[in-house]
Amino acid sequence: MGIKEMPIIVTEYGTMYECGAPADMVKYISAIEHSGAYANAAYWRLANNLNDTVADNNSPNSNWWLYRRYAEMKGQQRLDVKSKSMNEYEPENRLDGLASLTKDGESINMLVTGSDKKFTVKINSLDKTNLGDKVNVKIETVYYEGLTGIVSSPILLRQYNTKATSDKLNISVPATDKDAVYFITVTPEKEAVAPYRN
Protein backbone atom coordinates (compact mmCIF):
# COMPACT_ATOMS: atom_id res chain seq x y z
CA MET A 1 0.00 0.00 0.00
CA GLY A 2 3.03 2.26 -0.11
CA ILE A 3 3.03 2.70 3.67
CA LYS A 4 6.38 2.67 5.45
CA GLU A 5 6.88 -0.48 7.54
CA MET A 6 5.98 0.18 11.16
CA PRO A 7 5.41 -1.76 14.38
CA ILE A 8 2.04 -3.51 14.63
CA ILE A 9 0.44 -3.74 18.06
CA VAL A 10 -2.64 -5.89 18.67
CA THR A 11 -4.31 -4.13 21.58
CA GLU A 12 -6.25 -7.18 22.82
CA TYR A 13 -6.02 -10.90 22.11
CA GLY A 14 -8.06 -13.77 23.54
CA THR A 15 -11.77 -14.29 24.10
CA MET A 16 -13.23 -14.23 27.61
CA TYR A 17 -13.28 -18.01 28.02
CA GLU A 18 -9.69 -18.33 26.73
CA CYS A 19 -7.94 -15.67 28.81
CA GLY A 20 -6.53 -17.28 31.92
CA ALA A 21 -6.35 -20.72 30.28
CA PRO A 22 -2.64 -21.30 29.52
CA ALA A 23 -3.15 -23.78 26.65
CA ASP A 24 -5.27 -21.25 24.77
CA MET A 25 -2.81 -18.46 25.49
CA VAL A 26 0.13 -20.49 24.09
CA LYS A 27 -1.59 -20.61 20.71
CA TYR A 28 -1.97 -16.83 20.67
CA ILE A 29 1.58 -16.25 21.90
CA SER A 30 2.97 -18.56 19.21
CA ALA A 31 1.01 -16.86 16.41
CA ILE A 32 1.95 -13.38 17.63
CA GLU A 33 5.66 -14.21 17.96
CA HIS A 34 5.82 -15.79 14.52
CA SER A 35 4.05 -12.79 12.97
CA GLY A 36 6.57 -10.31 14.38
CA ALA A 37 3.80 -8.18 15.93
CA TYR A 38 3.42 -6.94 19.49
CA ALA A 39 0.27 -7.72 21.45
CA ASN A 40 -1.52 -7.34 24.77
CA ALA A 41 -3.75 -9.93 26.38
CA ALA A 42 -7.36 -8.78 26.67
CA TYR A 43 -8.83 -7.68 30.00
CA TRP A 44 -12.30 -9.13 30.42
CA ARG A 45 -13.16 -10.17 33.91
CA LEU A 46 -11.91 -9.80 37.45
CA ALA A 47 -10.12 -6.76 38.81
CA ASN A 48 -6.95 -7.23 40.86
CA ASN A 49 -5.96 -10.62 39.44
CA LEU A 50 -3.20 -9.37 37.10
CA ASN A 51 -5.22 -10.08 33.98
CA ASP A 52 -6.14 -13.66 34.92
CA THR A 53 -2.65 -14.70 36.03
CA VAL A 54 -3.02 -14.88 39.82
CA ALA A 55 -5.36 -16.86 42.05
CA ASP A 56 -5.35 -14.34 44.89
CA ASN A 57 -3.21 -11.49 46.21
CA ASN A 58 -0.11 -13.63 46.67
CA SER A 59 -0.55 -16.87 44.70
CA PRO A 60 0.03 -17.70 41.03
CA ASN A 61 -2.36 -19.74 38.92
CA SER A 62 -1.36 -21.96 35.98
CA ASN A 63 -1.52 -19.05 33.52
CA TRP A 64 1.02 -17.12 35.63
CA TRP A 65 3.56 -19.90 35.11
CA LEU A 66 3.05 -19.78 31.36
CA TYR A 67 3.74 -16.05 31.23
CA ARG A 68 6.70 -16.36 33.58
CA ARG A 69 8.34 -18.97 31.33
CA TYR A 70 7.45 -16.91 28.27
CA ALA A 71 9.01 -13.80 29.85
CA GLU A 72 12.20 -15.78 30.55
CA MET A 73 12.58 -16.29 26.80
CA LYS A 74 13.15 -12.55 26.30
CA GLY A 75 16.31 -11.85 24.32
CA GLN A 76 16.61 -15.43 23.08
CA GLN A 77 16.64 -16.46 19.42
CA ARG A 78 13.19 -17.65 18.33
CA LEU A 79 13.32 -21.00 16.55
CA ASP A 80 11.08 -22.12 13.70
CA VAL A 81 8.25 -24.34 14.91
CA LYS A 82 5.93 -26.48 12.80
CA SER A 83 2.66 -27.31 14.54
CA LYS A 84 0.83 -30.53 13.81
CA SER A 85 -2.74 -31.77 14.03
CA MET A 86 -2.99 -34.85 16.23
CA ASN A 87 -6.19 -36.03 14.57
CA GLU A 88 -7.62 -34.90 11.22
CA TYR A 89 -11.16 -35.35 12.61
CA GLU A 90 -10.46 -33.13 15.62
CA PRO A 91 -8.73 -29.98 14.28
CA GLU A 92 -8.87 -28.37 17.72
CA ASN A 93 -6.59 -31.15 19.04
CA ARG A 94 -3.47 -29.56 17.56
CA LEU A 95 0.07 -29.32 18.87
CA ASP A 96 1.36 -25.78 18.99
CA GLY A 97 4.09 -23.91 20.75
CA LEU A 98 7.11 -21.68 20.85
CA ALA A 99 10.82 -22.48 21.07
CA SER A 100 13.93 -20.41 21.63
CA LEU A 101 17.70 -20.77 21.90
CA THR A 102 19.69 -18.84 24.51
CA LYS A 103 22.41 -16.45 23.34
CA ASP A 104 25.18 -18.83 24.45
CA GLY A 105 23.56 -21.63 22.42
CA GLU A 106 23.49 -23.92 25.46
CA SER A 107 19.76 -24.12 26.19
CA ILE A 108 16.63 -24.70 24.11
CA ASN A 109 13.41 -23.64 25.85
CA MET A 110 9.96 -24.68 24.66
CA LEU A 111 6.31 -24.03 25.49
CA VAL A 112 4.09 -26.77 24.02
CA THR A 113 0.38 -27.58 24.25
CA GLY A 114 -2.55 -29.14 22.43
CA SER A 115 -2.64 -32.89 23.01
CA ASP A 116 -4.25 -35.30 25.45
CA LYS A 117 -2.15 -38.18 24.13
CA LYS A 118 1.58 -38.88 24.27
CA PHE A 119 3.40 -36.95 21.55
CA THR A 120 6.93 -36.45 20.26
CA VAL A 121 8.76 -33.16 19.85
CA LYS A 122 11.42 -33.38 17.15
CA ILE A 123 14.42 -31.04 17.21
CA ASN A 124 16.65 -30.68 14.16
CA SER A 125 20.03 -29.02 13.57
CA LEU A 126 21.50 -29.44 17.05
CA ASP A 127 24.90 -28.94 15.39
CA LYS A 128 23.99 -25.24 15.08
CA THR A 129 23.89 -24.93 18.88
CA ASN A 130 26.53 -25.40 21.59
CA LEU A 131 24.67 -28.27 23.22
CA GLY A 132 26.72 -31.12 21.78
CA ASP A 133 25.21 -34.55 21.18
CA LYS A 134 24.87 -35.52 24.87
CA VAL A 135 22.03 -33.51 26.39
CA ASN A 136 19.73 -33.28 29.37
CA VAL A 137 15.98 -33.07 28.78
CA LYS A 138 13.65 -31.66 31.43
CA ILE A 139 9.86 -31.82 30.97
CA GLU A 140 7.56 -29.91 33.33
CA THR A 141 3.86 -29.13 33.15
CA VAL A 142 1.09 -27.02 34.61
CA TYR A 143 -2.52 -28.17 34.44
CA TYR A 144 -5.35 -25.69 34.14
CA GLU A 145 -6.87 -25.33 37.61
CA GLY A 146 -9.21 -22.44 36.83
CA LEU A 147 -8.66 -18.74 37.46
CA THR A 148 -8.61 -19.11 41.23
CA GLY A 149 -6.77 -22.42 41.39
CA ILE A 150 -3.41 -21.93 43.12
CA VAL A 151 -0.47 -23.52 41.30
CA SER A 152 2.63 -23.20 43.48
CA SER A 153 5.05 -24.58 40.89
CA PRO A 154 5.15 -26.64 37.71
CA ILE A 155 5.15 -30.43 38.06
CA LEU A 156 8.33 -32.22 36.99
CA LEU A 157 7.25 -35.07 34.71
CA ARG A 158 10.59 -36.34 33.53
CA GLN A 159 14.28 -35.41 33.49
CA TYR A 160 16.95 -37.51 31.82
CA ASN A 161 20.19 -37.56 29.87
CA THR A 162 20.17 -38.78 26.29
CA LYS A 163 22.18 -38.66 23.11
CA ALA A 164 21.18 -36.94 19.88
CA THR A 165 21.42 -38.89 16.63
CA SER A 166 22.71 -37.15 13.50
CA ASP A 167 22.06 -33.73 15.08
CA LYS A 168 18.42 -34.69 15.73
CA LEU A 169 16.66 -35.23 19.03
CA ASN A 170 13.24 -36.77 19.65
CA ILE A 171 11.53 -36.00 22.96
CA SER A 172 8.58 -38.11 24.06
CA VAL A 173 6.11 -36.11 26.16
CA PRO A 174 3.70 -38.11 28.38
CA ALA A 175 0.70 -35.84 27.75
CA THR A 176 -2.69 -36.62 29.28
CA ASP A 177 -4.49 -33.27 29.11
CA LYS A 178 -4.83 -30.96 26.10
CA ASP A 179 -5.46 -28.03 28.46
CA ALA A 180 -2.03 -28.47 30.06
CA VAL A 181 1.11 -26.62 29.00
CA TYR A 182 4.47 -28.40 28.85
CA PHE A 183 7.76 -26.65 29.51
CA ILE A 184 10.65 -28.47 27.84
CA THR A 185 14.26 -27.49 28.46
CA VAL A 186 17.26 -29.02 26.67
CA THR A 187 20.72 -28.33 28.12
CA PRO A 188 24.11 -30.08 28.09
CA GLU A 189 24.23 -33.46 29.86
CA LYS A 190 24.14 -33.36 33.67
CA GLU A 191 26.26 -35.87 35.60
CA ALA A 192 23.77 -36.39 38.43
CA VAL A 193 20.87 -37.34 36.13
CA ALA A 194 20.35 -40.88 34.84
CA PRO A 195 19.61 -41.66 31.19
CA TYR A 196 15.97 -42.21 30.23
CA ARG A 197 14.80 -45.69 29.39
CA ASN A 198 11.43 -46.54 27.77
Contacts in CASP RR format, 6 or more apart in sequence:
PFRMAT RR
TARGET T0000
AUTHOR 0000-0000-0000
METHOD contacts of the structure
MODEL  1
MGIKEMPIIVTEYGTMYECGAPADMVKYISAIEHSGAYANAAYWRLANNL
NDTVADNNSPNSNWWLYRRYAEMKGQQRLDVKSKSMNEYEPENRLDGLAS
LTKDGESINMLVTGSDKKFTVKINSLDKTNLGDKVNVKIETVYYEGLTGI
VSSPILLRQYNTKATSDKLNISVPATDKDAVYFITVTPEKEAVAPYRN
7 37 0 8 1.000
7 38 0 8 1.000
8 35 0 8 1.000
8 36 0 8 1.000
8 37 0 8 1.000
8 38 0 8 1.000
9 37 0 8 1.000
9 38 0 8 1.000
9 39 0 8 1.000
9 40 0 8 1.000
10 32 0 8 1.000
10 37 0 8 1.000
10 38 0 8 1.000
10 39 0 8 1.000
10 40 0 8 1.000
11 39 0 8 1.000
11 40 0 8 1.000
12 40 0 8 1.000
12 41 0 8 1.000
12 42 0 8 1.000
12 43 0 8 1.000
13 28 0 8 1.000
13 32 0 8 1.000
13 39 0 8 1.000
13 40 0 8 1.000
13 41 0 8 1.000
13 42 0 8 1.000
14 24 0 8 1.000
14 25 0 8 1.000
14 28 0 8 1.000
14 41 0 8 1.000
14 42 0 8 1.000
15 42 0 8 1.000
16 42 0 8 1.000
16 44 0 8 1.000
16 45 0 8 1.000
18 24 0 8 1.000
18 25 0 8 1.000
18 28 0 8 1.000
19 25 0 8 1.000
19 41 0 8 1.000
19 42 0 8 1.000
19 44 0 8 1.000
19 45 0 8 1.000
19 51 0 8 1.000
19 52 0 8 1.000
20 52 0 8 1.000
20 53 0 8 1.000
20 61 0 8 1.000
20 63 0 8 1.000
20 146 0 8 1.000
20 147 0 8 1.000
21 63 0 8 1.000
21 144 0 8 1.000
21 146 0 8 1.000
21 179 0 8 1.000
22 62 0 8 1.000
22 63 0 8 1.000
22 65 0 8 1.000
22 66 0 8 1.000
22 113 0 8 1.000
22 142 0 8 1.000
22 144 0 8 1.000
22 179 0 8 1.000
22 180 0 8 1.000
22 181 0 8 1.000
23 113 0 8 1.000
23 114 0 8 1.000
23 144 0 8 1.000
23 178 0 8 1.000
23 179 0 8 1.000
23 180 0 8 1.000
23 181 0 8 1.000
25 41 0 8 1.000
25 63 0 8 1.000
25 66 0 8 1.000
25 67 0 8 1.000
26 66 0 8 1.000
26 96 0 8 1.000
26 97 0 8 1.000
26 98 0 8 1.000
26 111 0 8 1.000
26 112 0 8 1.000
26 113 0 8 1.000
26 181 0 8 1.000
27 96 0 8 1.000
27 97 0 8 1.000
27 113 0 8 1.000
28 39 0 8 1.000
28 41 0 8 1.000
29 70 0 8 1.000
29 97 0 8 1.000
29 98 0 8 1.000
29 111 0 8 1.000
30 81 0 8 1.000
30 83 0 8 1.000
30 96 0 8 1.000
30 97 0 8 1.000
30 98 0 8 1.000
30 111 0 8 1.000
32 38 0 8 1.000
32 39 0 8 1.000
33 78 0 8 1.000
33 98 0 8 1.000
34 78 0 8 1.000
34 81 0 8 1.000
41 51 0 8 1.000
41 52 0 8 1.000
43 51 0 8 1.000
44 52 0 8 1.000
45 52 0 8 1.000
45 147 0 8 1.000
46 52 0 8 1.000
46 147 0 8 1.000
48 57 0 8 1.000
49 55 0 8 1.000
49 147 0 8 1.000
50 64 0 8 1.000
52 61 0 8 1.000
52 63 0 8 1.000
52 147 0 8 1.000
53 60 0 8 1.000
53 61 0 8 1.000
53 63 0 8 1.000
53 64 0 8 1.000
53 67 0 8 1.000
54 60 0 8 1.000
54 61 0 8 1.000
54 64 0 8 1.000
55 61 0 8 1.000
55 147 0 8 1.000
55 148 0 8 1.000
55 149 0 8 1.000
55 150 0 8 1.000
55 151 0 8 1.000
56 148 0 8 1.000
56 150 0 8 1.000
59 150 0 8 1.000
59 152 0 8 1.000
60 68 0 8 1.000
60 150 0 8 1.000
60 151 0 8 1.000
60 152 0 8 1.000
61 145 0 8 1.000
61 146 0 8 1.000
61 147 0 8 1.000
61 148 0 8 1.000
61 149 0 8 1.000
61 150 0 8 1.000
61 151 0 8 1.000
62 142 0 8 1.000
62 143 0 8 1.000
62 144 0 8 1.000
62 145 0 8 1.000
62 146 0 8 1.000
62 149 0 8 1.000
62 151 0 8 1.000
62 181 0 8 1.000
63 147 0 8 1.000
64 151 0 8 1.000
65 142 0 8 1.000
65 151 0 8 1.000
65 153 0 8 1.000
65 154 0 8 1.000
65 181 0 8 1.000
65 183 0 8 1.000
66 111 0 8 1.000
66 142 0 8 1.000
66 181 0 8 1.000
69 109 0 8 1.000
69 111 0 8 1.000
69 183 0 8 1.000
70 98 0 8 1.000
70 111 0 8 1.000
72 109 0 8 1.000
73 98 0 8 1.000
73 100 0 8 1.000
73 109 0 8 1.000
75 103 0 8 1.000
76 100 0 8 1.000
76 101 0 8 1.000
76 102 0 8 1.000
76 103 0 8 1.000
76 109 0 8 1.000
77 100 0 8 1.000
77 101 0 8 1.000
77 102 0 8 1.000
77 103 0 8 1.000
78 98 0 8 1.000
78 99 0 8 1.000
78 100 0 8 1.000
79 99 0 8 1.000
79 100 0 8 1.000
79 101 0 8 1.000
79 108 0 8 1.000
81 96 0 8 1.000
81 97 0 8 1.000
81 98 0 8 1.000
81 99 0 8 1.000
83 94 0 8 1.000
83 95 0 8 1.000
83 96 0 8 1.000
83 97 0 8 1.000
84 94 0 8 1.000
84 95 0 8 1.000
85 91 0 8 1.000
85 93 0 8 1.000
85 94 0 8 1.000
85 95 0 8 1.000
86 93 0 8 1.000
86 94 0 8 1.000
86 95 0 8 1.000
86 114 0 8 1.000
86 115 0 8 1.000
86 117 0 8 1.000
86 119 0 8 1.000
87 93 0 8 1.000
93 114 0 8 1.000
93 115 0 8 1.000
93 116 0 8 1.000
93 178 0 8 1.000
94 114 0 8 1.000
95 112 0 8 1.000
95 113 0 8 1.000
95 114 0 8 1.000
95 115 0 8 1.000
95 119 0 8 1.000
96 112 0 8 1.000
96 113 0 8 1.000
96 114 0 8 1.000
97 110 0 8 1.000
97 111 0 8 1.000
97 112 0 8 1.000
97 113 0 8 1.000
98 110 0 8 1.000
98 111 0 8 1.000
99 108 0 8 1.000
99 109 0 8 1.000
99 110 0 8 1.000
99 111 0 8 1.000
100 108 0 8 1.000
100 109 0 8 1.000
100 110 0 8 1.000
101 107 0 8 1.000
101 108 0 8 1.000
101 109 0 8 1.000
101 129 0 8 1.000
102 108 0 8 1.000
102 109 0 8 1.000
104 130 0 8 1.000
105 129 0 8 1.000
105 130 0 8 1.000
105 131 0 8 1.000
106 129 0 8 1.000
106 130 0 8 1.000
106 131 0 8 1.000
106 187 0 8 1.000
106 188 0 8 1.000
107 131 0 8 1.000
107 185 0 8 1.000
107 186 0 8 1.000
107 187 0 8 1.000
108 123 0 8 1.000
108 129 0 8 1.000
108 131 0 8 1.000
108 184 0 8 1.000
108 185 0 8 1.000
108 186 0 8 1.000
109 183 0 8 1.000
109 184 0 8 1.000
109 185 0 8 1.000
110 121 0 8 1.000
110 182 0 8 1.000
110 183 0 8 1.000
110 184 0 8 1.000
110 185 0 8 1.000
111 181 0 8 1.000
111 182 0 8 1.000
111 183 0 8 1.000
112 121 0 8 1.000
112 173 0 8 1.000
112 181 0 8 1.000
112 182 0 8 1.000
112 184 0 8 1.000
113 178 0 8 1.000
113 179 0 8 1.000
113 180 0 8 1.000
113 181 0 8 1.000
113 182 0 8 1.000
114 175 0 8 1.000
114 178 0 8 1.000
115 173 0 8 1.000
115 175 0 8 1.000
115 178 0 8 1.000
116 175 0 8 1.000
116 176 0 8 1.000
116 177 0 8 1.000
116 178 0 8 1.000
117 175 0 8 1.000
117 176 0 8 1.000
118 172 0 8 1.000
118 173 0 8 1.000
118 174 0 8 1.000
118 175 0 8 1.000
119 172 0 8 1.000
119 173 0 8 1.000
119 175 0 8 1.000
120 170 0 8 1.000
120 171 0 8 1.000
120 172 0 8 1.000
120 173 0 8 1.000
121 170 0 8 1.000
121 171 0 8 1.000
121 173 0 8 1.000
121 184 0 8 1.000
122 168 0 8 1.000
122 169 0 8 1.000
122 170 0 8 1.000
122 171 0 8 1.000
123 164 0 8 1.000
123 168 0 8 1.000
123 169 0 8 1.000
123 170 0 8 1.000
123 171 0 8 1.000
123 186 0 8 1.000
124 167 0 8 1.000
124 168 0 8 1.000
125 167 0 8 1.000
126 132 0 8 1.000
126 133 0 8 1.000
126 135 0 8 1.000
126 164 0 8 1.000
126 167 0 8 1.000
126 168 0 8 1.000
126 169 0 8 1.000
127 167 0 8 1.000
131 164 0 8 1.000
131 186 0 8 1.000
131 187 0 8 1.000
131 188 0 8 1.000
132 164 0 8 1.000
132 188 0 8 1.000
133 163 0 8 1.000
133 164 0 8 1.000
133 165 0 8 1.000
133 167 0 8 1.000
134 161 0 8 1.000
134 162 0 8 1.000
134 163 0 8 1.000
134 164 0 8 1.000
134 188 0 8 1.000
134 189 0 8 1.000
135 161 0 8 1.000
135 162 0 8 1.000
135 163 0 8 1.000
135 164 0 8 1.000
135 169 0 8 1.000
135 186 0 8 1.000
135 187 0 8 1.000
135 188 0 8 1.000
135 189 0 8 1.000
136 159 0 8 1.000
136 160 0 8 1.000
136 161 0 8 1.000
136 162 0 8 1.000
136 186 0 8 1.000
136 187 0 8 1.000
136 188 0 8 1.000
136 189 0 8 1.000
136 190 0 8 1.000
136 193 0 8 1.000
137 158 0 8 1.000
137 159 0 8 1.000
137 160 0 8 1.000
137 161 0 8 1.000
137 162 0 8 1.000
137 169 0 8 1.000
137 171 0 8 1.000
137 184 0 8 1.000
137 185 0 8 1.000
137 186 0 8 1.000
137 196 0 8 1.000
138 156 0 8 1.000
138 158 0 8 1.000
138 159 0 8 1.000
138 183 0 8 1.000
138 184 0 8 1.000
138 185 0 8 1.000
138 186 0 8 1.000
138 187 0 8 1.000
139 156 0 8 1.000
139 157 0 8 1.000
139 158 0 8 1.000
139 159 0 8 1.000
139 171 0 8 1.000
139 173 0 8 1.000
139 174 0 8 1.000
139 182 0 8 1.000
139 183 0 8 1.000
139 184 0 8 1.000
140 154 0 8 1.000
140 155 0 8 1.000
140 156 0 8 1.000
140 157 0 8 1.000
140 182 0 8 1.000
140 183 0 8 1.000
140 184 0 8 1.000
140 185 0 8 1.000
141 154 0 8 1.000
141 155 0 8 1.000
141 157 0 8 1.000
141 180 0 8 1.000
141 181 0 8 1.000
141 182 0 8 1.000
141 183 0 8 1.000
142 151 0 8 1.000
142 154 0 8 1.000
142 155 0 8 1.000
142 180 0 8 1.000
142 181 0 8 1.000
142 183 0 8 1.000
143 151 0 8 1.000
143 155 0 8 1.000
143 177 0 8 1.000
143 179 0 8 1.000
143 180 0 8 1.000
144 177 0 8 1.000
144 179 0 8 1.000
144 180 0 8 1.000
145 151 0 8 1.000
154 183 0 8 1.000
157 173 0 8 1.000
157 174 0 8 1.000
157 182 0 8 1.000
158 174 0 8 1.000
158 196 0 8 1.000
159 193 0 8 1.000
160 193 0 8 1.000
160 194 0 8 1.000
160 195 0 8 1.000
160 196 0 8 1.000
161 189 0 8 1.000
161 190 0 8 1.000
161 193 0 8 1.000
161 194 0 8 1.000
161 195 0 8 1.000
161 196 0 8 1.000
162 169 0 8 1.000
162 195 0 8 1.000
162 196 0 8 1.000
169 186 0 8 1.000
171 184 0 8 1.000
171 186 0 8 1.000
172 198 0 8 1.000
173 182 0 8 1.000
173 184 0 8 1.000
175 182 0 8 1.000
END
